[in-house]
Amino acid sequence: MDKVTVNDQDFTIFARLMIHITLEGRLGADPTPNEDYGNVTNFNVANHMGKNKEADWYKCSAWNELADNIRKWFRTGSVIIV
């Protein structure tokens, strides 16, 4: 087990977890640049799983060249795979 010290307090890391998902959905609004953190674009993806079901919404971010391409090619309602 790994140990980490933060503000003079020791913490033990019991597990490490990485989740990988692939989303297909539509953009809920035009992608928006966020220049506060460099070349970053934020966008929301709605994933709809069938008739009479509500969509699940996911907040996404892209950086650098991918951020530029998303702002250039995608608009509200565009289908995107993330």
N, C-alpha and C positions, 0 to 999 in steps of 0.2 A: 504494500500500500504506500502511496505517495503522501507526503506531508507538505503543507503550504503554510507559510506564516503571513498573516495580514494584520497590520496594526498591532504587532507584538502578540497576536493570538495564533496558536497553532491549530490547523484544521487538517483532517485526514480525508483524502479523496478515496472513496470506496469503489467507484466504478467510473468508467469513461464510456460515453454513449454518443454515437454519431447516427443521425437519421438521414436517410436519402429518400427524397420523394420526387416524383415527376407529376406536374400539374398540367392539365389542358383545360383552358377556359377562355373567357372573354374579359377584356379590360373594362373596368367599371368607369374609368375616366381617362383622359389623356395623361400619359406619363409626365411626371413633374421633376424637373432638375432640382437637386439639393446641393448647391455649391458650398455649403458650410463644411462638408466633409470631402472636398475635392470633386472629381467628376463622378457624381452619383445620380442615378435616376430612380425615383420611387414610383411604384404602380401597384394597383390592386387587381387581383384576378378572381373572378367569380367562377366557381366550378359547380355546374348544375348536373345532378345525377338522375334526372328523369322528370316526367310529368308529375304535377301536384306536389313537388318537393321543393323546399327552399334551397337556394344556392349557398354554398360555403364560400366565404371570402377569405383571401390570403393576401397579406401585405408583403410585397416583394421589393427588392432593391437590386440594381445592377451597377457595375462600376466600369470605368474607363471606356474602351472601345464598344463593349456591349451596351453600355448606357447610351452612347451616341447613337448606335443603331436602333435601339428601342425607341428613342425619341424621334428618330427620323422616319421609321417605317410603321409604327403602331399608333392607333387612335382609339377613342372610346368605341367599344364593341368589337374590336379586332380580336380574332382568335389567336392565342399564343400558347406555346408549350414551354414550360419552365422546368 
